[in-house]
Amino acid sequence: MKYPIEVVRHSTAHLAAAAILELFPETKFGIGPVIENGFYYDFDFPEGVTIEPETLKKIEEKMREMVKKNLPLERKEVSLDEAIKIFQDLKQDYKVELLEDLKKFGTTNAGEIWGGEKILTSSGHKLFSERSPDANIGVSSAESKGAGGVTIYTVGKFVDLCRGPHIASTKDLGVFNLQKIAGAYWRGSEKNKMLTRIYGLAFGSEKELNAHLKLLEEAEKRDHRVLGEALEFFTISEKVGKGLPLWMPKGAFVRRQIEDYMYKKLDENGYQHVCTPHITKKALYEMSGHLAHYKEDMYSPIDIEGEEYYLKPMNCPHHHMIYKSRTRSYRELPLRLGEYGTVYRFERSGVLTGLIRTRCFTQEDAHIYCAPKGLKDEFKNVLKIFKEVYEDFKISDYYFRLALPDFSKKEKYGDIEKRELWEESAGQIRRAMKEFGAKYVEVEGEAAFYGPKIDAQIKNVLGKEDSIATVQVDFYMPERFDLTYTDEKGKEKRPMVIHRAILGSFERFFAFLLERTAGALPAWLAPVQVKLIPVGNAHVGPSEKLAATMAEQGLRCEIDSANETVGYKIRKAEKEKVPYMLVIGDKEAKGKKLTVRARGQKDTEEMTVKKFVERVKKDIEKKL
């Protein structure tokens, strides 16, 4: 390909906008950045225009017509005032707003305007919300040019603010496909108008596009939101609120299985479990620094008898107060405090995604307090738990990213007094990873300002890499909370704090598990392990007796006694992803061999009740 794919994708976004201008001349344009595998563009369509899937086909047709015309993408530098006049004449209010913001807050060394991401001018004013939808995935829509200049690009009749670069003409485009329609608030704020966002794919070849479309088709089948509703695991009600999932009986059961499993695992590894309240006085978050650095992610305070309380966004300050509740000795360290702590974070509605991004979630959270010299051993213990847990959940394709500081970034890592602490702790983590044999890479400059960390990385169903869990060293909270312990010589010392979450949040991990298994949970997690299917009414009684026998053996059974055909019941059980189906007819009712159908298998197998129970128990034991 002649041009980098990102350039082609951004040029395709401009072409889509140009095609829409041809079809709907009074459309107003928002922003149109490149995203992974393609682009999106936000539009304010004229009143009466409804964009539906069929409309996307018409837009695509118009785009292909324009490609054949070999239209140039022409770049021009203009002054800021000239640009404002151009877009005022075009009646493009959103572009004018962006330009006027640049003028208002200063254009010399102005920050770039990013599609849905924050920008900062030299004076620090925010033009976009730092927390608006699709943060960190846009490309710039305007740029600073010396003393107040900007660049514009034209294709056909469409004119846009853009720093470029772009392809020379439409003949240099690859293949594209308009994918879906969504709503998006202008500049990511619910206070602004809801625009129509059109997503598109763009690739260098038909083969690449088709491969990605197949991946999307498979991902759609595995979408945890669809599976969660279909399997009755969870639901989200507008009456309750966006981002506030309701766990239904089957989902709550699976979640409890995971919670009990982790509770036992942590108990075996010396963790002590605590419980902390859902609201906390303002003073605690002033002490922790959350109000200074994290306030916009917190909900508004609640007035209680003249004092301000907040819904907790983090569990760590509460655990630190438990540590501070009395004097600690070196003999108590390491102290490992764990909690299934429910937290509340203000997420914009545009980024809420099923169980993956919510406003209320429960973390599988823990904080380890240890002497500095014990850091390596604690990391090795955490890595051991990772290995055991992920093996049980059949997760093997993961690795770790060790995030280290870049001391050239003085504004972030400029505390010279702590440099030795940084280097020593990073060295201990590195040695722990090597001694344990963990697969990892090092990335410089990605550590948080308060210490190095490791992230467990894994690919989701779309092949995109995600962080599934984090282990974070923290130098700063021990100082802010004045955490101490008495060493062997009776001197007060500062402990190290390790934040760790093996599963992250239960909501996010459950979503990951649903998508990874396509809803076909292993027998040990499945809410119903065996579905009994009576052939007729005469077989319901024997099925109930068999279900009671299996329940005594610890198996979870359910009888489908509906007046439907056996074939219909089997298909229903398959849709419910039940691990085993037993058809109960005359032979089975007489206590002879069972006819067993395993999930995903067309063929059946005959076996005795005893052998079948042993088989299911073996599956449970092996976490199959």
Residue pairs with C-beta under 8 A, 6 or more apart in sequence:
1 8
1 174
1 204
2 167
2 172
3 11
3 167
3 172
5 174
5 202
5 203
5 204
6 34
6 139
7 165
7 166
7 167
8 167
8 172
8 173
8 174
8 202
8 204
9 34
9 38
9 39
9 202
10 32
10 33
10 34
10 39
10 139
10 162
10 166
11 73
11 155
11 166
11 167
11 170
11 172
11 173
12 38
12 39
12 173
12 174
12 176
12 200
12 202
13 32
13 33
13 34
13 39
13 40
13 41
13 200
14 32
14 73
14 153
14 155
14 158
14 160
14 162
14 166
15 63
15 66
15 67
15 155
15 170
15 173
15 176
16 32
16 39
16 41
16 59
16 63
16 176
16 178
16 198
16 200
17 29
17 32
17 41
17 43
17 158
17 160
18 63
18 66
18 71
18 155
18 156
18 157
18 158
19 59
19 60
19 62
19 63
19 66
20 27
20 41
20 43
20 59
21 27
21 156
21 157
21 158
22 62
22 66
22 156
22 157
23 58
23 59
23 62
24 45
24 46
24 49
26 46
26 91
27 43
27 44
27 45
27 46
27 49
28 43
28 44
28 91
28 92
28 93
28 94
29 41
29 42
29 43
29 44
29 92
29 94
29 95
29 158
29 160
30 41
30 42
30 43
30 44
30 94
30 184
30 186
30 195
31 41
31 42
31 94
31 113
31 115
31 116
31 138
31 141
32 39
32 40
32 41
32 42
32 115
32 141
32 160
33 39
33 40
33 114
33 115
33 116
33 134
33 137
33 138
33 139
33 141
34 137
34 138
34 139
35 134
35 137
35 138
35 199
36 137
36 464
37 201
37 202
37 203
37 212
38 176
38 179
38 199
38 200
38 201
38 202
39 199
39 200
39 202
40 115
40 134
40 197
40 198
40 199
40 200
41 197
41 198
41 200
42 184
42 186
42 195
42 196
42 197
43 51
43 195
43 196
43 197
43 198
44 94
44 186
44 193
44 195
44 196
45 51
45 196
51 181
51 196
51 198
52 181
53 181
56 178
56 179
56 181
56 198
57 178
59 178
59 198
60 176
60 177
60 178
63 176
66 155
66 156
66 170
67 170
67 171
67 173
69 170
70 169
70 170
70 171
71 155
71 156
71 169
71 170
72 155
72 168
72 169
73 153
73 154
73 155
73 166
73 167
73 168
73 169
73 170
74 153
74 154
74 155
75 151
75 152
75 153
75 164
75 166
76 151
76 152
76 153
76 154
77 145
77 149
77 150
77 151
78 86
78 149
78 150
78 151
78 152
79 148
79 149
79 150
80 99
80 102
80 103
80 107
80 148
80 149
80 150
81 103
81 148
83 99
83 150
83 152
83 161
84 96
84 99
84 100
84 103
86 152
86 159
87 95
87 96
87 99
87 159
87 161
88 96
90 159
92 159
94 186
95 160
95 161
98 113
98 127
98 141
98 142
98 161
99 142
99 150
99 161
101 127
102 110
102 113
102 121
102 127
102 142
102 144
102 148
102 150
103 148
105 121
105 123
105 125
105 127
106 121
106 122
106 123
107 121
107 144
107 147
107 148
107 149
108 122
108 144
108 146
108 147
108 148
109 121
109 122
109 144
110 119
110 121
110 122
110 144
111 119
111 120
111 121
111 122
111 127
111 144
112 119
112 140
112 142
112 143
112 144
112 163
113 119
113 127
113 128
113 140
113 141
113 142
113 161
114 128
114 138
114 139
114 140
114 141
115 134
115 137
115 138
115 139
115 140
115 141
116 128
116 132
116 133
116 134
116 135
116 137
116 138
116 184
116 188
117 128
117 130
117 132
117 134
117 135
117 136
117 137
117 138
118 126
118 127
118 128
118 129
118 130
118 132
118 135
119 126
119 127
119 128
120 126
120 127
121 127
128 187
128 188
129 187
129 188
129 189
129 348
130 296
131 188
131 296
131 297
131 347
131 348
132 185
132 187
132 188
132 189
132 348
132 350
133 184
133 185
133 188
133 348
133 350
133 351
134 350
134 351
140 162
140 163
141 160
141 161
141 162
141 163
142 150
142 151
142 161
142 162
142 163
143 150
143 151
143 163
144 150
145 151
150 161
151 161
151 162
151 163
151 164
152 159
152 160
152 161
152 162
153 159
153 160
153 162
153 164
153 166
154 160
155 170
167 173
173 202
174 202
174 203
174 204
174 205
175 202
175 203
175 204
175 205
175 206
175 208
175 209
176 200
176 201
176 202
176 203
176 209
177 200
177 201
177 209
177 213
178 198
178 199
178 200
179 199
179 200
179 201
179 216
180 198
180 199
181 196
181 197
181 198
181 199
182 196
182 197
182 199
183 194
183 195
183 196
183 197
184 194
184 195
184 196
184 197
184 350
185 191
185 192
185 193
185 194
185 195
185 348
185 349
185 350
186 192
186 193
186 194
186 195
188 348
188 350
189 348
190 348
190 349
201 209
201 212
201 213
203 209
203 212
215 462
215 463
216 462
218 461
219 461
219 462
219 515
220 226
221 518
222 461
222 514
222 515
222 516
222 518
222 519
223 354
223 515
224 354
224 355
224 356
224 510
224 511
224 512
224 514
224 515
225 353
225 354
225 355
227 233
227 514
227 515
227 518
227 519
228 234
228 235
228 251
228 354
228 355
228 511
228 514
229 235
230 519
230 575
231 250
231 251
231 519
231 576
231 577
232 248
232 249
232 250
232 251
233 247
233 248
233 250
233 251
233 254
233 510
233 514
234 245
234 246
234 247
234 248
234 251
234 355
235 245
235 246
235 248
236 242
236 243
236 244
236 245
236 246
236 354
237 246
240 246
241 359
242 349
242 352
242 359
243 347
243 349
243 352
243 357
243 358
243 359
243 360
244 358
244 359
244 360
245 354
245 355
245 358
245 360
245 507
247 255
249 527
250 527
250 528
251 510
253 527
254 510
254 521
254 525
254 526
254 527
255 506
255 510
257 524
257 525
258 503
258 506
258 509
258 510
258 525
259 340
259 506
261 392
262 364
262 389
262 502
262 503
263 273
265 385
265 388
265 389
266 273
266 336
266 338
266 366
266 385
267 273
269 336
269 381
269 384
269 385
270 334
270 336
271 336
271 337
271 338
271 366
272 335
272 336
272 337
272 338
273 337
273 338
273 339
274 319
274 322
274 337
274 338
274 339
275 339
276 312
276 315
276 318
276 319
276 322
276 339
276 341
277 312
277 318
278 311
278 312
278 342
278 344
279 302
279 309
279 310
279 311
279 312
280 309
280 310
280 312
280 317
280 318
281 307
281 308
281 309
281 310
282 291
282 301
282 307
282 308
282 309
282 310
284 317
284 318
284 321
285 291
285 298
285 310
285 317
286 292
287 317
287 480
287 481
288 314
288 316
288 317
288 320
288 477
288 480
288 481
289 476
289 480
290 298
290 313
290 314
290 317
291 298
294 313
296 346
297 313
297 345
297 346
297 347
298 310
298 311
298 313
298 344
298 345
298 346
299 310
299 311
299 344
299 346
301 308
301 309
301 310
302 308
302 309
302 310
302 311
303 309
311 343
311 344
312 318
312 341
312 343
312 344
313 343
313 344
313 345
314 343
315 339
315 341
315 343
315 363
315 365
315 367
316 365
316 367
316 474
316 477
316 497
316 499
317 481
318 341
319 337
319 339
319 367
320 367
320 477
320 481
320 483
320 497
321 481
322 337
323 335
323 337
323 369
323 481
323 483
324 481
324 482
324 483
327 486
328 335
328 369
328 484
328 485
328 486
328 495
329 485
329 486
330 371
330 485
330 486
330 487
330 488
330 493
332 485
333 369
333 370
333 371
333 374
333 485
333 495
334 368
334 369
334 370
334 371
334 374
334 378
335 368
335 369
335 370
336 366
336 367
336 368
336 369
337 366
337 367
337 368
337 369
338 365
338 366
339 363
339 365
339 366
340 362
340 363
340 364
340 365
340 506
341 362
341 363
341 365
342 360
342 361
342 362
342 363
343 360
343 361
343 362
343 363
344 359
344 360
345 359
345 361
346 359
347 357
347 358
347 359
351 357
352 358
352 359
354 511
355 361
355 507
355 508
355 510
355 511
356 507
356 508
356 511
358 507
361 505
361 506
361 507
361 508
362 505
362 506
362 507
363 501
363 504
363 505
363 506
364 501
364 502
364 503
364 504
364 505
364 506
364 509
365 499
365 501
366 499
366 500
366 501
367 497
367 498
367 499
367 500
368 378
368 382
368 497
368 498
368 500
369 483
369 485
369 495
369 496
369 497
370 378
370 495
370 496
370 498
371 485
371 487
371 493
371 495
371 496
372 421
372 424
372 425
372 495
372 496
374 496
375 425
375 428
375 429
375 432
375 473
375 496
375 498
376 428
376 429
376 431
376 432
376 435
377 432
378 498
379 428
379 429
379 432
379 433
379 454
379 471
379 498
380 432
380 435
380 436
382 471
382 498
382 500
382 502
383 432
383 433
383 436
383 438
384 436
385 502
386 456
386 469
386 502
389 502
389 503
390 396
390 398
392 623
393 513
393 623
394 522
394 623
395 458
395 516
397 458
397 459
398 456
398 457
398 458
398 468
399 438
399 439
399 440
399 441
399 456
399 457
400 433
400 438
400 439
400 440
400 441
400 454
400 455
400 456
400 457
401 440
401 441
401 442
401 443
401 446
401 454
401 455
401 457
401 467
402 426
402 429
402 430
402 433
402 440
402 441
402 442
402 443
402 452
402 453
402 454
403 443
403 446
403 447
403 448
403 452
403 453
403 454
403 455
404 426
404 442
404 443
404 444
404 445
404 446
404 447
404 452
405 412
405 413
405 422
405 426
405 444
405 445
405 447
405 452
406 412
406 413
406 444
406 445
407 413
407 419
409 445
412 449
413 422
413 447
413 449
418 475
421 475
422 451
422 452
422 475
425 451
425 452
425 473
425 475
425 496
426 452
429 452
429 454
429 473
430 442
433 440
433 454
440 454
447 453
448 472
449 476
450 472
450 473
450 474
450 475
450 476
450 477
451 472
451 473
451 474
451 475
451 476
452 473
453 470
453 471
453 472
453 473
454 470
454 471
455 467
455 469
455 470
456 467
456 468
456 469
456 470
457 465
457 466
457 467
457 468
458 465
458 466
458 468
458 512
459 465
459 466
460 466
460 512
460 515
461 515
461 516
466 512
468 504
468 508
468 509
468 512
469 500
469 501
469 502
469 503
469 504
470 499
470 500
470 501
470 504
471 498
471 499
471 500
472 498
472 499
472 500
473 496
473 497
473 498
474 496
474 497
474 498
474 499
475 496
477 483
477 497
478 494
478 495
478 496
478 497
479 494
483 494
483 495
483 497
484 492
484 493
484 494
484 495
485 492
485 493
485 495
486 492
486 493
487 493
503 509
513 521
513 525
514 521
518 577
519 577
520 577
520 579
520 599
520 600
521 577
522 579
522 619
522 623
522 624
523 529
523 579
523 580
523 616
523 619
523 620
523 624
524 619
524 620
524 623
524 624
526 556
526 577
526 578
526 579
527 556
528 556
528 557
528 558
528 576
528 578
529 555
529 556
529 557
529 578
529 579
529 580
529 616
529 620
530 550
530 555
530 556
530 557
530 558
530 578
530 579
530 580
530 581
530 582
530 616
531 557
531 558
531 559
531 560
531 569
531 573
531 576
531 578
531 580
531 581
531 582
532 543
532 546
532 547
532 557
532 558
532 559
532 560
532 582
532 584
533 560
533 566
533 569
533 570
533 573
533 581
533 582
533 583
533 584
534 540
534 542
534 543
534 559
534 560
534 561
534 584
535 566
535 583
535 584
535 585
535 586
537 563
538 589
539 584
539 585
539 586
539 588
539 589
540 559
540 561
542 584
542 588
542 589
543 559
543 561
543 584
543 589
544 559
546 557
546 582
546 584
546 588
546 609
547 557
547 558
547 559
549 609
550 557
550 609
550 613
551 557
553 613
553 617
554 617
555 613
555 616
555 617
558 578
560 569
560 572
560 573
562 569
564 572
566 583
570 581
570 583
570 597
573 581
574 581
574 599
577 599
578 599
579 598
579 599
579 616
579 619
580 596
580 597
580 598
580 599
580 612
580 616
581 596
581 597
581 599
582 588
582 594
582 595
582 596
582 597
582 612
583 595
583 597
583 604
585 595
587 593
587 595
588 594
588 595
591 609
593 606
593 607
593 608
594 606
594 607
594 608
594 609
594 612
595 604
595 605
595 606
596 604
596 605
596 606
596 607
596 612
597 604
597 605
598 605
607 615
618 624
